[in-house]
Amino acid sequence: MMQVVVEIPYIFFQAAVYCLIVYAMIGYEWTVAKFFWYLFYTFFAMLYFTFYGMMCVGVTPNHHIASIVSSAFYGLWNIFAGFIVPRTRILIWWRWYYWACPVAWTLYGLVTSQYGDLHEYIIIETGETLLARPGFTC
């Protein structure tokens, strides 16, 4: 239990530094609420990745097998998160995995916390116009 608890301050510090740098580089709107939602989702994403890796080390006989098992699931999480393959294009018999994937929920939270309150058009550099709607994701 203490191995889990001792990771929390380190991960929080790492998430705070990461969020300050990345949030500024992306150019999101600097409001307290949006920044803390971004920090919240990033912090918990780092937590579940770390704790899943710790669980794999504890369940498997050695760290070599744990790295194989965890990397297989990390790959599946990233494929089915809805970013590489959108949810609508995932084969119907695999779509349940999208809803069970923690990375999909993190991406959904990150996107909606930043763009969910917009009601105006978003103009992309190519000149294409998108209508921003609350709760809308591709």
C-alpha positions as a printed NumPy array, in Angstrom:
array([[  0.   ,   0.   ,   0.   ],
       [  2.788,   2.42 ,   0.824],
       [  4.346,   1.837,  -2.589],
       [  1.172,   3.296,  -4.067],
       [  0.919,   6.217,  -1.642],
       [  4.557,   7.25 ,  -2.064],
       [  4.068,   7.698,  -5.811],
       [  1.285,  10.282,  -5.496],
       [  3.403,  13.372,  -4.611],
       [  5.988,  12.53 ,  -7.266],
       [  3.349,  12.057,  -9.934],
       [  1.567,  15.248,  -8.882],
       [  4.794,  17.24 ,  -9.176],
       [  5.515,  15.656, -12.55 ],
       [  1.971,  16.382, -13.777],
       [  2.116,  19.996, -12.555],
       [  5.391,  20.713, -14.345],
       [  4.22 ,  18.897, -17.475],
       [  0.883,  20.754, -17.513],
       [  2.473,  24.175, -17.073],
       [  4.776,  23.593, -20.02 ],
       [  2.356,  21.802, -22.351],
       [ -0.682,  23.973, -21.562],
       [  1.295,  27.08 , -22.491],
       [  2.725,  25.464, -25.629],
       [ -0.691,  24.343, -26.883],
       [ -2.104,  27.813, -26.374],
       [ -5.234,  26.925, -24.458],
       [ -7.287,  29.649, -22.817],
       [ -5.685,  30.599, -19.49 ],
       [ -8.52 ,  30.274, -17.006],
       [ -8.161,  28.707, -13.594],
       [-10.979,  26.221, -14.126],
       [ -9.741,  24.999, -17.507],
       [ -6.155,  24.702, -16.312],
       [ -7.12 ,  22.689, -13.237],
       [ -9.338,  20.383, -15.287],
       [ -6.369,  19.822, -17.593],
       [ -4.156,  19.149, -14.559],
       [ -6.781,  16.831, -13.069],
       [ -7.066,  14.631, -16.154],
       [ -3.319,  14.58 , -16.747],
       [ -2.583,  13.718, -13.118],
       [ -5.01 ,  10.817, -13.07 ],
       [ -3.78 ,   9.557, -16.439],
       [ -0.242,   9.468, -15.079],
       [ -1.555,   7.742, -11.947],
       [ -3.322,   4.928, -13.76 ],
       [ -0.401,   4.337, -16.116],
       [  1.993,   4.15 , -13.16 ],
       [ -0.27 ,   1.982, -11.015],
       [ -1.021,  -0.35 , -13.912],
       [  2.716,  -0.821, -14.437],
       [  3.157,  -1.525, -10.729],
       [  0.304,  -4.034, -10.845],
       [  1.9  ,  -5.842, -13.796],
       [  5.185,  -6.118, -11.912],
       [  3.347,  -7.515,  -8.885],
       [  1.265, -10.049, -10.818],
       [  3.921, -11.439, -13.158],
       [  6.944, -13.526, -12.129],
       [  9.574, -10.947, -13.166],
       [  9.931,  -7.477, -14.622],
       [ 10.707,  -8.775, -18.124],
       [  7.304, -10.415, -18.46 ],
       [  5.677,  -7.408, -16.79 ],
       [  7.099,  -5.093, -19.434],
       [  5.745,  -7.316, -22.212],
       [  2.276,  -7.542, -20.667],
       [  2.064,  -3.849, -19.843],
       [  3.313,  -2.713, -23.241],
       [  0.706,  -4.904, -24.937],
       [ -2.076,  -3.26 , -22.955],
       [ -0.595,   0.218, -23.378],
       [ -0.694,  -0.361, -27.128],
       [ -4.312,  -1.523, -27.007],
       [ -5.257,   1.464, -24.855],
       [ -3.688,   3.864, -27.336],
       [ -5.236,   2.202, -30.385],
       [ -8.742,   2.1  , -28.931],
       [ -8.661,   5.508, -27.231],
       [-10.447,   7.125, -30.166],
       [ -7.511,   9.246, -31.307],
       [ -5.688,   6.936, -33.732],
       [ -8.884,   5.157, -34.762],
       [-12.057,   7.211, -34.138],
       [-14.817,   5.482, -32.184],
       [-17.111,   5.417, -35.208],
       [-14.488,   3.546, -37.252],
       [-13.71 ,   0.888, -34.649],
       [-15.18 ,  -2.436, -35.694],
       [-18.506,  -3.035, -33.994],
       [-17.34 ,  -6.105, -32.059],
       [-14.387,  -4.111, -30.626],
       [-16.355,  -1.007, -29.721],
       [-16.936,  -2.257, -26.15 ],
       [-13.198,  -1.884, -25.595],
       [-13.417,   1.825, -26.387],
       [-15.85 ,   2.29 , -23.49 ],
       [-13.638,   0.213, -21.169],
       [-10.445,   2.039, -22.172],
       [ -9.227,   4.547, -19.546],
       [ -7.286,   6.548, -22.142],
       [-10.495,   7.171, -24.103],
       [-12.12 ,   8.694, -21.036],
       [ -9.031,  10.806, -20.385],
       [ -8.979,  12.125, -23.952],
       [-12.698,  12.833, -23.783],
       [-12.211,  14.737, -20.533],
       [ -9.251,  16.709, -21.856],
       [-11.081,  17.741, -25.027],
       [-14.408,  18.611, -23.426],
       [-12.801,  20.503, -20.544],
       [-11.08 ,  22.811, -23.027],
       [-13.621,  23.084, -25.851],
       [-16.932,  22.022, -24.293],
       [-18.09 ,  25.549, -23.493],
       [-17.402,  27.053, -26.929],
       [-20.381,  28.075, -29.052],
       [-18.622,  29.842, -31.925],
       [-16.853,  28.704, -35.055],
       [-13.283,  27.431, -34.907],
       [-11.212,  28.462, -37.925],
       [ -8.287,  26.189, -38.763],
       [ -5.149,  27.51 , -40.508],
       [ -6.19 ,  25.799, -43.744],
       [ -9.304,  27.978, -43.859],
       [-11.67 ,  25.155, -42.944],
       [-14.394,  26.131, -40.477],
       [-15.728,  23.901, -37.721],
       [-18.713,  24.561, -35.501],
       [-17.834,  24.029, -31.869],
       [-20.68 ,  22.528, -29.868],
       [-20.68 ,  21.529, -26.197],
       [-20.17 ,  17.799, -25.792],
       [-19.255,  17.286, -29.459],
       [-16.367,  14.972, -30.274],
       [-15.499,  13.365, -33.581]])
